Amino acid sequence: MSRSDRFSEASHLSQSNERIDRWHNSLKRECIRQGTPLSLEDARHLAEGYGDHYNNVRLNSAIRDITLRDMPVGRQDDIHAWSDRMLDEVRKEWSSEDEHSEKL
């Protein structure tokens, strides 16, 4: 194995470890500490429910606030376009409210 191959493999492992660390931190912060399980079975039950929430409901800021479920099916472009349209509408409402309040 060449030196560059080992570096590439180490870099990949580092990125994988970072993802796993982020998952564990989110699991602890958003699930375990809030749910306060009293037994190992309680903790397992909370973690199973959180896994479903994490993949299907929770918005992931690393992929511009879409769910992990939407990413592999290619819905991110539609979701981002919808989100941008909603933000534009809100900005227009705010600017018209500002203009109206300046006239008073």
Secondary structure, DSSP 8 states (H G I E B T S, - for coil): --HHHHHHHHHHHHHHHHHHHHHHHHHIIIIIHHH--SSHHHHHHHHHHHHHHHHHTS-BGGGTSB-TTTTTTT-HHHHHHHHHHHHHHHHHHHHHHHHHHHH-
